[in-house]
């Protein structure tokens, strides 16, 4: 249900935070959106 969906969302957020960490502030939005667009479907969340 909703708890599983939120847990899956948070897993994607955690992966993407690590991935974009080395990118300079102000340049993170596009890589963040790209990462979330890739990671959410892997977890069954449509965007």
Secondary structure, DSSP 4 states (H G I P E B T S, - for coil): -HHHHHHHHHHHHHHHHHHHTTSPTTSHHHHHHHHHHHHHHHTT---
